[in-house]
Amino acid sequence: MTANTKVVHAGMLLTEAGQAPKQQQSVLIEGERIKAVSSGFIDPPAGAGVVDLRDKFVLPGLIDCHVHLMAQFGPKIRMQIVEDSDPKTGFNAAHFAGLTLAAGFTTVRDVGAIGNPEVIFALRDSIAERKVAGPRVLCVGAIISPTGGHGQTYGYRQDVCACVQSASGTCDGADDCRRAVRRQVSHGADAIKFVATGGVLSDIKAGIDQQFTREEIQAIIDTAHALGRRVAAHAHGTAGINAALEAGVDSIEHGSFIDERSIELFLKNGAFHVPTIIAGVTALEMAKGGGMSAAQAAKAQLVGVKIKEALARSYKAGVNIAFGTDMGVGPHGQNAREFRYMAEAGMTASDAIKAATVTAAKLLNLSDEIGTIAAGKSADIVAVDKSPLDDITILEHMRFVMARGEVYRQSGSAT
Ligand SMILES: [Zn+2]
């Protein structure tokens, strides 16, 4: 036993979403890994500490498959983009990572940087080295976007746009798209994200329909897969969603206008839907509050309510649903608010938790590491006061967070 051995006494323990929670369980942790799960409150080995969660409901650390740690949308963002240096953006991102971890999210996938992607790569690595408190980060680097596409920056003078956007993801034509994907991988990207359609927050009147050609989409996906990277497609409009699914994309982000054909393709390929309902809700609120340009507001009105309907459809049809929030659009640290919208779309509490644990781990290709509380897995463990299976909104009130064996939050408990 090392000095890093701990025993968690859990009043209720949900080891895996979909299974029944058990009363009075112990989780033995050595270093950053779970060593064993056993019934009853076992005595700690000599020299080991006890984490007393006997009055808590304990579950696996939550996973958010769609965040943007380098930004926080709000009235000042357009000035911030041109004012903040890369180091300032990095410190802000570290702050947002801390808020996300405190909210019980022990793993996130960052799906695109505004500005210099080196910031997110550095943050990912510093968190992994335990120099900064934050969730495990997987990141895509720059968003793969065509010229004039959703992944670019607009509305400033041209030379300012050019200097604040991450141009390494911009590409046109199949060869150029292959190059852009390879460039992200060479810079350190864990996954690839491309814009299959227009998006709400790009300040350009280009709609929300397909942006890359089929040939370009195929080139992006095939190149990423050849390099062992999963591919996420930002997609609202139907044609773009289906073109990405037909080309073998791993996940559709948002998926506002999915149709019958999309559902067929999701099921056939085992692809994942990452709905991010809260982004639609937040964008709609901002549009109503006057915090958007005319081009952005028009698109917000179009997709704001559609995402929830899309989840209702995909969920009913049995599509893999992975949890994502698009935080950076909404406020970092409020990721768990997505659960209430998932419930409104018809998901059971158990399935919503599954989306944020087991299924998210599968999408991120980390099922051996995270998503359940089991021997050999990373010790990513969170706790709340009551069972989220009875009231999913309790996950908005996180009480305890352990990530990779280290306790980052403990409130409302005796120890
Ligand atoms: Zn996003």
Residues whose N, C-alpha, C, O or C-beta is under 5 A from the ligand:
A	BS01	ZN	D326
